[in-house]
C-alpha cells in the first residue's frame, strides 16, 4: 500500500467533511486493503488504481473514475456508483450487494463479481457499457435488479421479469404504461381480468379520473402495498390472493412467468426466448467468466519459477554438468518461462474469456520460443570455467573437453598443467599465456591454435597435429616431447624426441664427398 497516497486521500476526505470541495486525484495509487467505509469519494479520479481487498461499504463513488482499476475482492456493499466509470476494471470476487450502478459504465467481466444481489442497474448503464442481450441476462442471473425495463425490447423485458430481475414497483409501472396498454388493448379489460368492465370495476369512474386520482409518486411511493391499494375499487379487485385473481382466466396471465408467450406475441420463434430465459435462470455459466481461475494461473506461475530455480541449482552444483542435465536445462528453461507468463495480470478479458485465454497462450509460446533460442544450457560455461580454476585434474580435463565440444575455444591464462587432453579436439583454440607444463596432448587436434606466451615444457605432443600454429614461439618448445607422427608447425622437425625449429641438419657434404672419393687403404 502507498502510504503517501493514503495520507493524501485522508486529507481530502477530512477537507470534504469540513465543507470544502477538495478534489481527489489519485490515478494509479496503491490503496490495497484500505478501510474506507461510507467515504465521500464522489467524482474521485482513481483510474488504474489498486483497491484489491479494500473495504468501501456504503461509500459514495458517484461519478468516480475507476476505469482499469483493480477491485479484486473489494467490499462495495451498498456503495453509490451512479454514473461511475468502471470500464476495464477487475471485479473478480468483489462484493456489490445492493450497490447502485444506474448510469455506470460497466466492464464486460462485470458478472465475475462475487455478489450482485440487489444491485441496481438501468438501461442507461447497459447502453453506456455497450452490453448486449446475453450480458444483460448474465447480470440478471447474478442477482442484479433492473429499473425502468420499459425501454428494453419485449423478449428481453419478459425474460428479465421471468428471472425476478425487475422490482415489483417497476413491474407495476410497466404494466400501466401506455405501450403496454396499447399492446394489450386488443382484449377488453373485462375479458382479460374476468371481471366487470372498467366502469363497474373501478366504481364507475371514468378513465381520466381513475388515472389521475393518485399521483404517480403516491401510487408508487414507499407505502406498503396494503396502504397503496387500500381504495375500495382496488380492494374489491384484489380481495382474494393478489396474484391469483389478477392473473387468472386469461392467456396474458401467464405473461410474467413465461418468455415463450411474449416471444409469440412479438412474432418471434419460441426457442430463442426460451434459451434466454434459461440463461437468466442460471442454467449455464456467465459468458464472461474466466476459463482459468486466477488462483490456478498463479499456481502455474509458481510451478514455472520453481522449475527454473531447480534447474539453475542443479547446473550450478554439478562440477561437470552431464549432457542429460544440459538438455533438461534447455527444455525445462523454455517450459518454466512459458509458465511464468501466467503471473502477469489478466488482459483482454473485456473481449471474452476465450480470447483472454488465447492471448495468454500466445504470450507463453513466445516466451518459450525466446528462451529456447537463447539456450539456457550455455550458462553451464560459467560453472565449467569455475571448475577449471580448482578441483581435481580429472574434473578439470573433463571440463576442457566439454567446453570444447560446446564450441568454447578460449583457454587464455588458464593453468592446464598435467591434464590428460589426449585426442581432444582443440582446433583453433586459444592458449595465450596458458600453462601446459606436462599436459598430455598426444593425438590431440591443435590445428591453427594459438600458443603465444604459453608454456609447453614437458608437454606430450606425440601424434598431435600442430600444423598452422605458432607453437614454435611458445616457452619450453624444445623441452616438449614429440615423435615422427607429430605434425609440427612450419619447417619444425622432431629430433631425438624433441621438436626443433627449422629443417633437420644435413651431413657435411664436403667431408662425405672426400670420404667417398678417397682410395682404399693400401692402393697404389
Secondary structure, DSSP 8 states (H G I E B T S, - for coil): --HHHHHHHHHHHHHHHTT-----B-TT-B-TT-B-TT-B-TT-B-TT-B-TT-B-TT-B-TT-B-TT-B-TT-B-TT-B-TT-B-TT-B-TT-B-TT-B-TT-B--GGGGGSSB-TT-EEEHHHHHHHT--HHHHHHHHHTT-EEE-GGGS-HHHHHHHHHTT-B-HHHHHHHHHSHHHHHHTTTS-HHHHTTS--HHHHTTT--HHHHHHSS-HHHHTSSS-HHHHT-SHHHHHHTSSSHHHHHT-SSGGGGGGG-HHHHHHHTT--HHHHHHHHHHHTTSS--TTS-SS-HHHHHHHHHHHHHHHHHHHHHHHH-TT--HHHHHHHHHHHHHHHHHHGGGS---SGGG-HHHHHHHHHHHHHHHHHHHHHH-GGGGHHHHHHHHHHSS-HHHHHHHHHHHHHTT--B-TT-B-TT-B-TT-B-TT-B-TT-B-TT-B-TT-B-TT-B-TT-B-TT-B-TT-B-TT--GGGSBTGGGSB--TT-B-STT-EEETTEEESSS-----HHHHHHHHHS--TT--
